[in-house]
Amino acid sequence: MDVEQLRHLKVDKTIDARGVACPGPLLEAKRAVTGVPLHGVMEVISSDEGTTEDVPLWARKVGHDYLGTVPDAGLWHVYVRKEK
C-alpha cells in the first residue's frame, strides 16, 4: 500500500507507544493484537525507529500482514492486518 492508502485506512486499534524504547512498542503490539478482530487493522505509533523493523518482522513471522509504515515528523505509524 502507498502512503495515501495507509493514511486513509480504517484502523480497528491504535497502540500509542510514543516515548517507549525498544522493545516496548513491539511488546505492546503483541499484547494488543489479541483485541483486534480477524482481518482488522492495528496501527502502532512509535517514536522509536527500531519499531519500523521489529513490528514488520514479528507480523510476518506470526502470520499477520504487514501493510506498511508512514513516517510523520519523528514518529512512525506502522500498520498490520491481523490474519489469524
Backbone as a printed PyTorch tensor [residue, N CA C, xyz], in Angstrom:
tensor([[[  0.8420,  -1.1870,   0.0000],
         [  0.0000,   0.0000,   0.0000],
         [  0.8850,   1.2470,   0.0000]],

        [[  0.3960,   2.2720,  -0.6660],
         [  1.1690,   3.5130,  -0.6490],
         [  0.7730,   4.3580,   0.5680]],

        [[  1.4960,   5.4330,   0.7820],
         [  1.3220,   6.2740,   1.9680],
         [ -0.1050,   6.8170,   2.0620]],

        [[ -0.6620,   7.2740,   0.9520],
         [ -2.0200,   7.8270,   0.9800],
         [ -3.0500,   6.7620,   1.3580]],

        [[ -2.8990,   5.5620,   0.8400],
         [ -3.8130,   4.4730,   1.1900],
         [ -3.7060,   4.1470,   2.6760]],

        [[ -2.4900,   4.1230,   3.1870],
         [ -2.2890,   3.8290,   4.6040],
         [ -2.9150,   4.9160,   5.4780]],

        [[ -2.7700,   6.1590,   5.0870],
         [ -3.3200,   7.2660,   5.8800],
         [ -4.8430,   7.2300,   5.9520]],

        [[ -5.4860,   6.5900,   4.9870],
         [ -6.9410,   6.5460,   4.9490],
         [ -7.5250,   5.1960,   5.3390]],

        [[ -6.7000,   4.3270,   5.8830],
         [ -7.1780,   3.0130,   6.3350],
         [ -8.1290,   3.1450,   7.5190]],

        [[ -9.1030,   2.2690,   7.5850],
         [ -9.9320,   2.1700,   8.7870],
         [ -9.1310,   1.3360,   9.7890]],

        [[ -8.7870,   1.9390,  10.9030],
         [ -7.9700,   1.2780,  11.9250],
         [ -8.8930,   0.7820,  13.0400]],

        [[ -8.7230,  -0.4850,  13.4170],
         [ -9.5440,  -1.0720,  14.4740],
         [ -8.9540,  -0.8430,  15.8620]],

        [[ -7.6290,  -0.7200,  15.9300],
         [ -6.9720,  -0.4990,  17.2270],
         [ -5.6890,   0.2910,  16.9950]],

        [[ -5.4790,   1.3160,  17.8170],
         [ -4.2600,   2.1140,  17.7480],
         [ -3.4720,   1.9320,  19.0340]],

        [[ -2.1910,   1.6330,  18.8810],
         [ -1.2690,   1.4950,  20.0060],
         [ -0.3920,   2.7380,  20.0080]],

        [[ -0.4780,   3.5230,  21.0660],
         [  0.3380,   4.7280,  21.1760],
         [  1.5700,   4.4040,  22.0210]],

        [[  2.6760,   4.1460,  21.3410],
         [  3.9160,   3.7770,  22.0230],
         [  4.9530,   4.8900,  21.9060]],

        [[  4.4920,   6.1270,  21.7680],
         [  5.4250,   7.2540,  21.7040],
         [  6.1710,   7.3630,  23.0300]],

        [[  7.4900,   7.5450,  22.9310],
         [  8.3140,   7.6910,  24.1200],
         [  8.7190,   6.3790,  24.7610]],

        [[  8.2980,   5.2650,  24.1840],
         [  8.6320,   3.9430,  24.7160],
         [  9.8100,   3.3940,  23.9210]],

        [[ 10.8680,   2.9810,  24.6350],
         [ 12.0680,   2.4680,  23.9710],
         [ 11.8950,   1.0070,  23.5710]],

        [[ 12.6600,   0.5940,  22.5990],
         [ 12.6950,  -0.7860,  22.1230],
         [ 13.0590,  -1.7100,  23.2930]],

        [[ 12.4080,  -2.8230,  23.4570],
         [ 11.4110,  -3.4750,  22.6210],
         [  9.9670,  -3.1600,  23.0240]],

        [[  9.7520,  -2.1000,  23.7700],
         [  8.4260,  -1.7730,  24.2790],
         [  7.3240,  -1.7000,  23.2380]],

        [[  7.5190,  -0.9650,  22.1130],
         [  6.4500,  -0.8930,  21.1210],
         [  6.0590,  -2.2700,  20.5630]],

        [[  7.0570,  -3.1190,  20.3410],
         [  6.7670,  -4.4680,  19.8530],
         [  5.9840,  -5.2650,  20.8890]],

        [[  6.3870,  -5.1850,  22.1440],
         [  5.6760,  -5.9130,  23.1990],
         [  4.2430,  -5.4140,  23.3250]],

        [[  4.0400,  -4.1130,  23.2050],
         [  2.6850,  -3.5600,  23.2680],
         [  1.8460,  -4.0480,  22.0940]],

        [[  2.4480,  -4.1320,  20.9190],
         [  1.7380,  -4.6360,  19.7360],
         [  1.3480,  -6.1020,  19.9160]],

        [[  2.2630,  -6.9020,  20.4430],
         [  1.9720,  -8.3230,  20.6700],
         [  0.7940,  -8.5000,  21.6190]],

        [[  0.7430,  -7.7060,  22.6770],
         [ -0.3590,  -7.7940,  23.6330],
         [ -1.6650,  -7.3060,  23.0140]],

        [[ -1.5950,  -6.2330,  22.2750],
         [ -2.7980,  -5.5890,  21.7560],
         [ -3.4470,  -6.3320,  20.5990]],

        [[ -2.6830,  -7.0920,  19.8420],
         [ -3.2430,  -7.7380,  18.6550],
         [ -4.3770,  -8.7060,  19.0190]],

        [[ -4.3900,  -9.2060,  20.2380],
         [ -5.4630, -10.1200,  20.6470],
         [ -6.8160,  -9.4030,  20.6680]],

        [[ -6.8180,  -8.0850,  20.8240],
         [ -8.0520,  -7.3120,  20.8480],
         [ -8.4880,  -6.7920,  19.4890]],

        [[ -7.7740,  -7.1690,  18.4390],
         [ -8.1060,  -6.7370,  17.0810],
         [ -8.9130,  -7.8520,  16.4220]],

        [[-10.0250,  -7.5130,  15.7570],
         [-10.8020,  -8.5580,  15.0910],
         [-10.0280,  -9.1710,  13.9250]],

        [[-10.3670, -10.3890,  13.5630],
         [ -9.7420, -11.0660,  12.4320],
         [ -9.8920, -10.1870,  11.1940]],

        [[ -8.7990,  -9.9760,  10.4850],
         [ -8.7010,  -9.1240,   9.3030],
         [ -8.8170,  -7.6340,   9.6360]],

        [[ -8.7940,  -7.3070,  10.9190],
         [ -8.7900,  -5.9120,  11.3450],
         [ -7.3900,  -5.3330,  11.2530]],

        [[ -7.3110,  -4.0160,  11.3260],
         [ -6.0380,  -3.3100,  11.1840],
         [ -5.6270,  -2.6920,  12.5170]],

        [[ -4.3660,  -2.9170,  12.8660],
         [ -3.7760,  -2.3290,  14.0630],
         [ -2.7300,  -1.3150,  13.6030]],

        [[ -2.7340,  -0.1510,  14.2510],
         [ -1.7470,   0.8910,  13.9860],
         [ -0.8740,   1.0360,  15.2290]],

        [[  0.4300,   0.9930,  15.0350],
         [  1.3680,   1.2210,  16.1300],
         [  2.0550,   2.5590,  15.8530]],

        [[  1.8840,   3.5060,  16.7710],
         [  2.5470,   4.8060,  16.6480],
         [  3.7450,   4.7850,  17.5900]],

        [[  4.9320,   5.0360,  17.0400],
         [  6.1490,   4.9310,  17.8400],
         [  7.1240,   6.0490,  17.5020]],

        [[  7.8720,   6.4490,  18.5100],
         [  8.9600,   7.4060,  18.3020],
         [ 10.3070,   6.6810,  18.2080]],

        [[ 10.2880,   5.3510,  18.3460],
         [ 11.4960,   4.5280,  18.2610],
         [ 11.6080,   3.9520,  16.8550]],

        [[ 12.6030,   4.4060,  16.0980],
         [ 12.7470,   3.9770,  14.7080],
         [ 12.8930,   2.4650,  14.5640]],

        [[ 13.3880,   1.7920,  15.5950],
         [ 13.5190,   0.3400,  15.5530],
         [ 12.1960,  -0.3760,  15.3490]],

        [[ 11.1220,   0.2790,  15.7080],
         [  9.7810,  -0.2900,  15.5310],
         [  9.4980,  -0.5570,  14.0590]],

        [[ 10.0950,   0.2490,  13.1720],
         [  9.8520,   0.0910,  11.7380],
         [ 10.4290,  -1.2100,  11.1960]],

        [[ 11.3280,  -1.8250,  11.9460],
         [ 11.8690,  -3.1340,  11.5710],
         [ 11.2640,  -4.2350,  12.4270]],

        [[ 11.1250,  -3.9820,  13.7240],
         [ 10.6590,  -5.0070,  14.6590],
         [  9.2330,  -5.4700,  14.3820]],

        [[  8.3130,  -4.5410,  14.2210],
         [  6.9070,  -4.9090,  14.0460],
         [  6.6840,  -5.6580,  12.7230]],

        [[  7.2250,  -5.1910,  11.5810],
         [  7.0390,  -5.9620,  10.3520],
         [  7.6160,  -7.3820,  10.4260]],

        [[  8.7990,  -7.5210,  11.0340],
         [  9.3970,  -8.8590,  11.1680],
         [  8.5150,  -9.7710,  12.0130]],

        [[  8.0420,  -9.2630,  13.1420],
         [  7.1590, -10.0370,  14.0030],
         [  5.8670, -10.4040,  13.2680]],

        [[  5.2550,  -9.4260,  12.5870],
         [  3.9880,  -9.6730,  11.8900],
         [  4.1340, -10.8000,  10.8790]],

        [[  5.1660, -10.7500,  10.0840],
         [  5.3830, -11.7890,   9.0680],
         [  5.6620, -13.1360,   9.7210]],

        [[  6.4300, -13.1240,  10.7870],
         [  6.8000, -14.3680,  11.4700],
         [  5.5790, -15.0920,  12.0170]],

        [[  4.6090, -14.3530,  12.5600],
         [  3.4440, -14.9900,  13.1740],
         [  2.2570, -15.1060,  12.2280]],

        [[  2.3860, -14.6220,  10.9950],
         [  1.3400, -14.8160,  10.0010],
         [  0.3730, -13.6630,   9.7990]],

        [[  0.7150, -12.4820,  10.2920],
         [ -0.1160, -11.3080,  10.0340],
         [  0.4190, -10.6050,   8.7800]],

        [[ -0.3440,  -9.6570,   8.2690],
         [  0.0200,  -8.9600,   7.0470],
         [  0.5370,  -7.5540,   7.3930]],

        [[  1.8080,  -7.3360,   7.1770],
         [  2.3890,  -6.0020,   7.3620],
         [  1.9750,  -5.1540,   6.1630]],

        [[  1.2750,  -4.0570,   6.4210],
         [  0.7390,  -3.2280,   5.3440],
         [  1.6480,  -2.0850,   4.9350]],

        [[  2.4560,  -1.5880,   5.8880],
         [  3.3610,  -0.5050,   5.5620],
         [  3.5830,   0.4250,   6.7390]],

        [[  4.4780,   1.3930,   6.5230],
         [  4.8500,   2.3590,   7.5520],
         [  4.7820,   3.7670,   6.9630]],

        [[  4.2530,   4.6900,   7.7620],
         [  4.1840,   6.0930,   7.3530],
         [  5.0040,   6.9220,   8.3410]],

        [[  6.0820,   7.5740,   7.8730],
         [  6.8390,   8.4800,   8.7460],
         [  6.0710,   9.7860,   8.9260]],

        [[  6.1840,  10.3640,  10.1310],
         [  5.4350,  11.5910,  10.4110],
         [  6.1520,  12.4040,  11.4880]],

        [[  7.0440,  13.2840,  11.0890],
         [  7.7210,  14.2250,  11.9820],
         [  8.3090,  13.5670,  13.2310]],

        [[  9.1900,  12.5980,  13.0390],
         [  9.8370,  11.9390,  14.1770],
         [  9.0450,  10.7950,  14.7690]],

        [[  7.8990,  10.5010,  14.1780],
         [  7.0860,   9.3540,  14.5910],
         [  6.9320,   8.4230,  13.3970]],

        [[  6.6010,   7.1770,  13.7060],
         [  6.3130,   6.2090,  12.6590],
         [  4.9770,   5.5670,  12.9750]],

        [[  4.1410,   5.4460,  11.9570],
         [  2.8500,   4.7750,  12.0550],
         [  2.9920,   3.4690,  11.2760]],

        [[  2.9510,   2.3520,  12.0010],
         [  3.1520,   1.0290,  11.4010],
         [  1.8030,   0.3210,  11.3910]],

        [[  1.4260,  -0.2270,  10.2330],
         [  0.1080,  -0.8330,  10.0520],
         [  0.2220,  -2.3380,   9.8030]],

        [[ -0.5980,  -3.0920,  10.5470],
         [ -0.6020,  -4.5510,  10.4530],
         [ -2.0500,  -5.0210,  10.3910]],

        [[ -2.3290,  -5.9600,   9.4620],
         [ -3.6500,  -6.5870,   9.3860],
         [ -3.5840,  -7.9590,  10.0800]],

        [[ -4.4640,  -8.1780,  11.0370],
         [ -4.4890,  -9.4530,  11.7590],
         [ -5.0430, -10.5330,  10.8400]],

        [[ -4.2860, -11.5950,  10.6680],
         [ -4.6800, -12.6650,   9.7640],
         [ -4.9570, -14.0010,  10.4270]],

        [[ -4.7850, -14.0840,  11.7340],
         [ -5.0960, -15.3550,  12.4040],
         [ -5.3660, -15.1380,  13.8630]]])
